């Protein structure tokens, strides 16, 4: 009986050792897998962190750029408004002599004034270097507007910001 008991106990001990060996091997494999997964996770986490830092820097740069642009915006708007006013004024000056009708009432003495001025100058015996009307600022402006200098053509595109 003792011999049978020792044999059974030995068999049970062998099975326990075998099970413990298998368990240790499985645990080791699981630890290896966990370490590999943890390494991959750490690598991905570092990539995400690097991407986050890169995006944070990019956001900061964009914020600085937005600040710079918003600082420049009023100045550019003012320059644009000035250019628009200047262009509108030039367009008006260019189109003023070409338009018949209501514009004639702005210069009521359109033809009579130059003749009168020339007659007045002839009477005094002196001619101005620019023609007639050198003493009259409105005539000088009128002569400047009507002078045959080369003018830019009116744009056929519609004015977007007038």
C-alpha positions, 0 to 999 in steps of 0.5 A: 500500500505504501508503495502504491501510495508513493507511486501515486504521489510521485505521479501527482508530483510529476504532473504538477511539475509538468503543469508548472513548467507549462504554466511558466512557459505560457506566462513567459510567452504572455510577458513577451507578447505584452512587452512587444505590445508595450513597445509598439504602444510606446512607439505609437505614443511617441509618434502621436506626441511628436505629431501633437508637438508639431501641430502645436508649433504649427498652430502657434505659427498660424496664430502669429501669422493671423496676428500679423495679418490682422495688424496689417488688415486695417492698413491694407483696407485703408490703402485699398480704400484710397486706391479705390477713391483714386481710381474712381476719381481718375475714372470720373475725370477720364469719363467727364469730357466724354459724357454729354448732358448733365456734365455740361452744366458743371462747365457752363462756359465751355466754349465761351470762356476760352475765347473770352480769356484769349480775347482778354489776353490778346487785348493785354498783349500777353499769352500764357505758356499753357494756352488760355486761362492761366490766371483762373484755377478752374480754367487750368483744371478744365484745360488739364482735364481736356488736354490731349494727354494719354489717359488709361482706358476705362476697364471693361470689368465691373468695379467690385469694390466701389 
